[in-house]
Amino acid sequence: MTIAAGAPPTHTTPGGLALGFLTGGVIGVSLTAFISGCAVGKAPLIVTGLVLPAAYGLLRHLCTLPRRAREKAVVPRTALAMIESLEALGGDASDVPVRFELTVAPDDGPAYRVEFRQGINLVELPDYRPRGIVVVEYQPERPWKVRIVKRPTPAWEERAAGAYLDSAPGPAMTDDAPQGCAGGVLTLLGLLLGAAAVLLLFRADLFGPDAGGAAPEPSVTSSSSTTTVTSATGTVALGPGRSMLDQGELRKAVESLTQDGEQRQALTVVVQERLLTVVFSPTGVRTAGFDPLALPFDRVAALVEEAGATLGAGSPRSWQLTADGVTGPLTLRVMVTGDRGTGVLEADGQGNVLRRNGS
C-alpha cells in the first residue's frame, strides 16, 4: 500500500499569537513593577510584580479547562507511520527516552512529518529502525500529538506488516513548535509595552525629585553650618571653630534633620568632629531602625574622651562615632585615632560601655 505525501499541517494560530503577546505584556509589567518597586521602596509595585504572574497563570489555567476537557473527550485516531529517524537520549536501566521523527499517514488526510519523544524499553528498542512501519495514535485537532502504539490490534498489525509509505516533506512538527518570527516579535512587543506602561503610570514616583533619594532638597546654610536633607540621608556640616562635642551641638544637629515632624527612623548615624550623617529608613517600608533623637547625647563626649584616654591612642587626632540599629538593639561604636594607634570602644543605647579594644 502506498500513501502520497502532503504538506504538514501547522498549529500556529491567531489565538496563539495573541496569547504570546499577552504573555510578553505580563512579563514586562511584572518585572518592571517589581524592580522599580524595590528601587524606590514602593510596596504596591513590589506586590504587583509578585501577584500578577501568579494571577495570570491561574486565569490561563481556568480559561483552558474547557479546551482540555474537550481534547480529553476526543477519541484518538489511529494511523500508520514510517520511522524517518530515531535517537536514544539515555535513561535508566529499563526505559530510555527516544526522539522519533515519523511520517504519519492518516487515512483521511495528507501525510506529514512529526518529531516527538517517547519512552521505549531497552528490550524492545531493536524493533524500531529507520524505514520501519509502526502504528500510531494522534489527536485530530492537534496532529502533532503523536504516540506509537506498542501493542496494536491484530488488524492494524497486519496493515503495518504489508504497508509501504513515502516520506513526507519537512519540516517536522513538534509539541513545542516555535511560533516563528511573528510570534517572537509579538511577544517582545508585549514585553516592551508592558514595561513602558509601568514606567508611564508611575513616572512621578520613579523619576520625581525624591525618586531613589538621589535628588537633594535645597540646603539650609547659615554662617556656621550647612544642613542637607534628602529622602534617604541627612547631613549637617559645622563651620570652623565648632565641634559636635560642644554642649548641645549634636542634639541640635539631629533635631535639624528631623524637624519635618515625620518621626523618621534611622538605620545608621555617623558623627565626626564637624560632620553628622544620618541614613534614614526607606519611606513606606517597614524595616529595622531607631529614633535618632534617642541617642545618649550627654554621653557622647565622655565616650570619645574615654576611648582616647584609656585605649593608648595618645594625643587624639580624629574620632568617629557610629550608631547602628539595623541588625538588633542600638549599638554605639567609637573609634579614636591618635599618635600611638587606634582605640575602639563599644557602648549600648544608653551610653554604657560594653567592651574596649586598643592597638
VENWO-V908371 format. One record per pair of residues at least 24 apart in sequence whose C-alpha atoms are under 10 Angstrom apart, sorted by the first residue. I is the first residue (numbers start at 1). J is the second residue. Records with the same first field share a line. If there is no record, write none. Layout:
I = J ; J
This chain:
1 = 159 ; 160 ; 162 ; 163 ; 164 ; 165
2 = 105 ; 163 ; 164 ; 165 ; 166
3 = 80 ; 104 ; 105 ; 106 ; 107 ; 109 ; 110 ; 111 ; 163 ; 164 ; 165 ; 166 ; 167 ; 168
4 = 105 ; 109 ; 110 ; 111 ; 112 ; 165 ; 166 ; 167 ; 168
5 = 103 ; 104 ; 105 ; 109 ; 110 ; 111 ; 112 ; 113 ; 165 ; 166 ; 167 ; 168 ; 169
6 = 105 ; 109 ; 110 ; 111 ; 112 ; 113 ; 167 ; 168 ; 169 ; 170
7 = 110 ; 111 ; 112 ; 113 ; 168 ; 169 ; 170 ; 171
8 = 103 ; 104 ; 110 ; 111 ; 112 ; 113 ; 114 ; 143 ; 144 ; 168 ; 169 ; 170 ; 171 ; 172 ; 173
9 = 110 ; 111 ; 112 ; 113 ; 114 ; 142 ; 143 ; 144 ; 172 ; 173
10 = 142 ; 143 ; 144 ; 172 ; 173 ; 174 ; 177 ; 179
11 = 141 ; 142 ; 143 ; 144 ; 173 ; 174 ; 175 ; 177 ; 178 ; 179
12 = 177 ; 178 ; 179 ; 180 ; 183
13 = 179 ; 183
14 = 183
16 = 179 ; 183
17 = 179 ; 180 ; 182 ; 183 ; 184 ; 185 ; 186 ; 187
18 = 183 ; 186 ; 187 ; 190
19 = 60 ; 183 ; 186 ; 187 ; 190
20 = 179 ; 182 ; 183 ; 184 ; 185 ; 186 ; 187 ; 188 ; 189 ; 190 ; 191
21 = 183 ; 184 ; 185 ; 186 ; 187 ; 188 ; 189 ; 190 ; 191 ; 193
22 = 56 ; 186 ; 187 ; 189 ; 190 ; 191 ; 194
23 = 53 ; 56 ; 57 ; 60 ; 186 ; 187 ; 188 ; 190 ; 191 ; 194
24 = 184 ; 185 ; 186 ; 187 ; 188 ; 189 ; 190 ; 191 ; 192 ; 193 ; 194 ; 195
25 = 186 ; 187 ; 188 ; 189 ; 190 ; 191 ; 192 ; 193 ; 194 ; 195 ; 196 ; 197
26 = 52 ; 53 ; 56 ; 190 ; 191 ; 193 ; 194 ; 195
27 = 52 ; 53 ; 56 ; 187 ; 188 ; 190 ; 191 ; 192 ; 194 ; 195
28 = 187 ; 188 ; 189 ; 190 ; 191 ; 192 ; 193 ; 194 ; 195 ; 196 ; 197 ; 198
29 = 53 ; 190 ; 191 ; 192 ; 193 ; 194 ; 195 ; 196 ; 197 ; 198 ; 199
30 = 191 ; 194 ; 195 ; 198
31 = 191 ; 194 ; 195 ; 198
32 = 191 ; 192 ; 194 ; 195 ; 196 ; 197 ; 198 ; 199
33 = 194 ; 195 ; 197 ; 198 ; 199 ; 202
36 = 198 ; 199 ; 202 ; 205 ; 206 ; 212
37 = 202 ; 205 ; 206
38 = 212
39 = 206 ; 211 ; 212 ; 213
40 = 205 ; 206 ; 207 ; 210 ; 211 ; 212 ; 213 ; 282 ; 283 ; 284
41 = 205 ; 206 ; 211 ; 212 ; 281 ; 282 ; 283 ; 284 ; 285 ; 286
42 = 205 ; 206 ; 282 ; 283 ; 284 ; 285
43 = 284 ; 285 ; 286
45 = 198 ; 202
71 = 139 ; 140 ; 141 ; 142
72 = 139
74 = 139 ; 140 ; 141
75 = 137 ; 138 ; 139 ; 140
76 = 136 ; 137 ; 138 ; 139 ; 140 ; 141 ; 143 ; 145 ; 146
77 = 106 ; 107 ; 136 ; 137 ; 138 ; 139 ; 140 ; 143 ; 146
78 = 104 ; 105 ; 106 ; 107 ; 135 ; 136 ; 137 ; 138 ; 139 ; 140 ; 146 ; 147 ; 148 ; 149 ; 152 ; 156
79 = 104 ; 105 ; 106 ; 107 ; 108 ; 134 ; 135 ; 136 ; 137 ; 138 ; 146 ; 148 ; 149 ; 156 ; 159 ; 160
80 = 104 ; 105 ; 106 ; 107 ; 111 ; 133 ; 134 ; 135 ; 136 ; 137 ; 148 ; 149 ; 156 ; 157 ; 159 ; 160 ; 163 ; 164 ; 165
81 = 105 ; 106 ; 111 ; 112 ; 113 ; 114 ; 131 ; 132 ; 133 ; 134 ; 135 ; 136 ; 137 ; 148 ; 160 ; 163 ; 164 ; 165 ; 166 ; 167
82 = 113 ; 129 ; 130 ; 131 ; 132 ; 133 ; 134 ; 135 ; 136 ; 160 ; 163 ; 164 ; 165 ; 166 ; 167 ; 168
83 = 113 ; 128 ; 129 ; 130 ; 131 ; 132 ; 133 ; 134 ; 165 ; 167
84 = 113 ; 114 ; 115 ; 129 ; 130 ; 131 ; 132 ; 133 ; 167 ; 168
85 = 115 ; 128 ; 129 ; 130 ; 131 ; 132
86 = 115 ; 116 ; 117 ; 128 ; 129 ; 130
87 = 117
88 = 117 ; 118 ; 119 ; 120 ; 122 ; 125
89 = 117 ; 119
91 = 119 ; 120 ; 122
92 = 121 ; 122
93 = 121 ; 122
94 = 119 ; 120 ; 121 ; 122 ; 123
95 = 119 ; 120 ; 121 ; 122 ; 123 ; 124 ; 125
96 = 120 ; 121 ; 122 ; 125
97 = 121 ; 122
98 = 125
100 = 128 ; 130 ; 147 ; 148
101 = 130 ; 172 ; 173 ; 174
102 = 130 ; 131 ; 132 ; 133 ; 134 ; 136 ; 146 ; 148 ; 167 ; 168 ; 172 ; 173
103 = 131 ; 133 ; 165 ; 166 ; 167 ; 168 ; 169 ; 170 ; 172
104 = 133 ; 134 ; 135 ; 136 ; 137 ; 138 ; 143 ; 144 ; 146 ; 165 ; 166 ; 167 ; 168
105 = 135 ; 136 ; 165 ; 166 ; 167 ; 168
106 = 136 ; 137 ; 138 ; 140 ; 143
110 = 168
111 = 165 ; 166 ; 167 ; 168 ; 169
112 = 143 ; 144 ; 167 ; 168 ; 169 ; 170 ; 171 ; 172 ; 173
113 = 143 ; 144 ; 167 ; 168 ; 169 ; 170 ; 171 ; 172 ; 173 ; 174
114 = 143 ; 144 ; 145 ; 146 ; 168 ; 170 ; 171 ; 172 ; 173 ; 174 ; 175
115 = 144 ; 145 ; 146 ; 171 ; 172 ; 173 ; 174 ; 175 ; 176 ; 177
116 = 144 ; 145 ; 146 ; 147 ; 172 ; 173 ; 174 ; 175 ; 176
117 = 146 ; 147 ; 148 ; 174 ; 175
118 = 146 ; 147 ; 148
119 = 148
120 = 148 ; 150
124 = 150
131 = 164 ; 165 ; 166 ; 167
132 = 160 ; 161 ; 163 ; 164 ; 165
133 = 157 ; 159 ; 160 ; 161 ; 162 ; 163 ; 164 ; 165
134 = 159 ; 160 ; 161 ; 163
135 = 159 ; 160
142 = 175
143 = 173 ; 174 ; 175
144 = 172 ; 173 ; 174 ; 175 ; 176 ; 177
145 = 173 ; 174 ; 175
146 = 174 ; 175
212 = 282
213 = 282 ; 283
220 = 256
225 = 253 ; 274 ; 275
226 = 253 ; 275
227 = 253 ; 256 ; 257 ; 276
228 = 256 ; 257 ; 277
229 = 256 ; 257 ; 258 ; 277 ; 278
230 = 257 ; 279 ; 280
231 = 279 ; 280 ; 281 ; 282 ; 283
232 = 266 ; 267 ; 278 ; 279 ; 280 ; 281 ; 282 ; 283
233 = 257 ; 266 ; 267 ; 268 ; 269 ; 277 ; 278 ; 279 ; 280 ; 281 ; 282
234 = 258 ; 269 ; 276 ; 277 ; 278 ; 279 ; 280
235 = 269 ; 270 ; 271 ; 275 ; 276 ; 277 ; 278 ; 279
236 = 271 ; 274 ; 275 ; 276 ; 277 ; 278
237 = 272 ; 273 ; 274 ; 275 ; 276 ; 277
238 = 273 ; 274 ; 275 ; 276
239 = 274 ; 275
240 = 274
241 = 274
242 = 273 ; 274
243 = 272 ; 273 ; 274 ; 275
244 = 271 ; 272 ; 273 ; 274 ; 275 ; 276 ; 297 ; 300 ; 301
245 = 271 ; 272 ; 273 ; 274 ; 297 ; 298 ; 299 ; 300 ; 301 ; 302 ; 304
246 = 273 ; 301
247 = 297 ; 298 ; 301
248 = 297 ; 298
249 = 274 ; 297
250 = 274 ; 275 ; 276 ; 295 ; 297 ; 298 ; 300 ; 301
251 = 292 ; 293 ; 294 ; 295 ; 296 ; 297 ; 298
252 = 293
253 = 277
254 = 278 ; 292 ; 293 ; 295 ; 297
255 = 292 ; 293
257 = 292
258 = 291 ; 292 ; 293
263 = 291 ; 292 ; 293
264 = 289 ; 290 ; 291 ; 292 ; 293
265 = 289 ; 290 ; 291 ; 292 ; 293 ; 325
266 = 290 ; 291 ; 292 ; 293 ; 323 ; 324 ; 325 ; 326
267 = 291 ; 292 ; 323 ; 324 ; 325 ; 326 ; 327 ; 330
268 = 292 ; 322 ; 323 ; 324 ; 325 ; 326 ; 330 ; 331
269 = 295 ; 321 ; 322 ; 323 ; 324 ; 325 ; 332
270 = 320 ; 321 ; 322 ; 323 ; 324 ; 332 ; 333 ; 334
271 = 300 ; 319 ; 320 ; 321 ; 322 ; 323 ; 334
272 = 318 ; 319 ; 320 ; 321 ; 322 ; 334 ; 335
273 = 318 ; 319 ; 320 ; 321
275 = 320
276 = 320 ; 321
277 = 322
278 = 322 ; 323
279 = 324
281 = 326
287 = 326
288 = 325 ; 326 ; 327 ; 328 ; 329
289 = 324 ; 325 ; 326 ; 327 ; 328 ; 329 ; 330
290 = 323 ; 324 ; 325 ; 326 ; 328 ; 329 ; 330 ; 349
291 = 325 ; 330
292 = 323 ; 325
294 = 330 ; 349 ; 350
295 = 323 ; 330 ; 331 ; 332 ; 348 ; 349 ; 350 ; 351
296 = 332 ; 348 ; 349 ; 350 ; 351 ; 352
297 = 350 ; 351
298 = 350 ; 351
299 = 350 ; 351 ; 352
300 = 332 ; 334 ; 351
302 = 351
303 = 332 ; 333 ; 334 ; 335 ; 345 ; 346 ; 347 ; 351 ; 352 ; 353
304 = 333 ; 334 ; 335 ; 336 ; 343 ; 344 ; 345
305 = 334 ; 336
306 = 334 ; 336 ; 343 ; 344 ; 345 ; 353 ; 356
307 = 333 ; 334 ; 335 ; 336 ; 337 ; 342 ; 343 ; 344 ; 345 ; 346 ; 356 ; 357 ; 358
308 = 334 ; 335 ; 336 ; 337 ; 338 ; 341 ; 342 ; 343 ; 344 ; 345 ; 358
309 = 336 ; 343
310 = 343 ; 345 ; 356 ; 357 ; 358
311 = 336 ; 340 ; 341 ; 342 ; 343 ; 344 ; 345 ; 356 ; 357 ; 358 ; 359
312 = 336 ; 337 ; 338 ; 339 ; 340 ; 341 ; 342 ; 343 ; 357 ; 358 ; 359
313 = 337 ; 338 ; 339 ; 340 ; 341 ; 342 ; 343 ; 344 ; 358 ; 359
314 = 338 ; 339 ; 340 ; 341 ; 342 ; 343
315 = 339 ; 340 ; 341
316 = 340 ; 341 ; 342 ; 343
318 = 342
319 = 343 ; 344
320 = 344
321 = 345 ; 346
322 = 346
323 = 347 ; 348 ; 349
324 = 349
325 = 349
